[in-house]
Amino acid sequence: MKYVHTNIIARDWRSLAQFYIDVFDCQVAPPERDLHGSWADQLTGINNVRIRGAHLRLPGYTDGPTLEIFQYEPKAEGEHEPAVNRPGYSHLAFEVDSVEAVLEKLLQHGGQKVGELINNQVPGVGTLTAIYTRDPEGNMIEIMHWDR
């Protein structure tokens, strides 16, 4: 058994994928996807569904797992913004060399801060520098660094 991917449903998959490429050095894992047909309807339970998007290779990996960014037609009705404490999937986390540098890049590319940058000594582990942020579509991202 192995973990394969995490999926984010985007309003604009190309724009959101470009954000993860620009800010977190993800790379497209070809080919782009344009999925439709009776098999896709059966799998999703949505009639006449069309799913477009791409898989992105995550930094530090050459062959899996990926971040799958898809856009659905038809779009779901109603939306809720992800929150740190809402049940369900909460956030993606990226460990980086410099939280401050990646945060600045994230803000320049349309992301937002959620909380404040923290430095916290964890006994027996090291010092955690971290901040919760959002991508341009509101999905939660933790940017973190451990000094051990």
Secondary structure, DSSP 8 states (H G I E B T S, - for coil): ----EEEEE-SSHHHHHHHHHHHH--EEEEEEEEEESHHHHHHHT-TT-EEEEEEEE-TT-SS--EEEEEEEES--S------TTSSS--EEEEE-S-HHHHHHHHHHTT-EE-S--EEEEETTTEEEEEEEEE-TTS-EEEEEEEE-
